[in-house]
């Protein structure tokens, strides 16, 4: 395989995977109505644009820091606050994911794929497990 072909394949796979993951995350947030629900629960619906901006800004900042391997030197207090905010986000996301299980059967029924429901769920689970194992054992070496 020539170096140009190898780079081309890597670029294609990187773009395809990025689009797939980004589309999945956006679809999850849209289907679950996470931002409007959060605004409704906190009675701050007038600030929904701030929530959306914070989510987009955090995604962009995280991507830039990951790609350019930027690091922030801070003390334990800052790490504690960041860890707390990460925990809140993961908790909200986990609570929203419980509702996805109600969305999948409806989507499968509308697409006439109810007989493939088990396969759809298993593909999502196995894809997540395979991606995590790849990240832990191959990518991080």
N, C-alpha and C positions, 0 to 999 in steps of 0.2 A: 504494500500500500504506500502510495506516495505521501510525502508530508502535507502537500496541499489538500489531498483527498481526506487525510486524517483530520486536519483542521476543519475542513468543511463539514465532515460528519459530526465532529464535536460541537461546532457552532449550531448545526441543525438540531442535535439532541438537546443542547442547552436551551435553545430558544423554545423548542417543543415542550420540554419539561417545565420551563418557567411559565409559559402560557397556560399549561394544564394546571399547575399549582395555583397560579394567580387567579385563574378563572374559577377554580374550585373554592377558594377562600372568599372571593367576591360573591359567588353564588350562595355560599353558606350564609354570609352576612345579609344578603338580600332576601333569601327565602325565610330566614328566621326573624327578619326585621329587628336585628339586635340594637342598632343605634336608636331608632324611634322608641323601642321598648325601654331601653335604658333611660332615655329622656323622659318617658312617661312615668317610669317608676320613681325617678328622682324629682319629678315635677319641675323639670327644667327644659321643657320642650322648645322654648324660645332660643335655647343655646344648642340646638341639634347640629347646626353648622360647625360649631366649635368641636363637637364630638367627632364629626366626620373629618374635619381638618386634622385633629389630633391623631386619628387612626391612619390617615394617609401620610402625615409627616413622620409618624413613628415607623411605618413600613419603609419609607424612603430612607430614613436615617439608619435603620437596622440593616437595610440592604447595602448602603454605602459603607458602613462600618465593617460588614462582613466581607465585601469584595476587596476593600483596600486595607483590611486587617487593622483598622484603627482601634486603639485601646484608650480607655480613660483611667487615669490614676486617681483614685479617690480613697477616702477613709471608710471605716466600717459603717458610719452613719449613713453615708450615701448608698453604700451597698445594701444596707437594710431597707432603705426606702425603695430602691429599685427592685429588690427582691419582693417586697410587699406588693408593689404595683404589678409585677409579673404574676404573682399569685392571684391577685384580684382578676387580672385578665384571663388567666387559665381557668379560674373558677367560673367566670361568666361564660367562657367558651364551652366548658364542659356542661354547664347547665343548658346552654343553647343546643348542644349536640344531642342531648336527650330528646329534644323535639324533632331532630332529623329522622329518628326512627319512625315517627308518625308521618313524615313527609315522603319517605321512600316508598311505602306501599301505595300511596296515592299516585305518585309519579309512575310507578310500575304499572298500576292499573290503567292509567291514561295512555301509556305507551304500549299497552297490550303485552307486557312483559312479566306478568304475575308468576308465570311458571319458572322464570329465571331469577326470582327474587333471592333465593338462597345463593345463587352464583354471584349476583351483584354485591351482596353484603360480604361474601367471602373474598371477592376480588378486592374490595376496599380494605378489608382487614389484612389480607396477605400482602397487598401493596404497601400498606403502612409498615408492617413488620419487615418486609424485605428492604424498604427504604431505610428504616432505622438500623437494621443490621449492617447494611452497606455503609451507612454513615459512621457507625461505631468501629467497624473492623477494617474497612478499606479506606474510606476517605480521610479519616482522622489520623492515619499512620504517618 
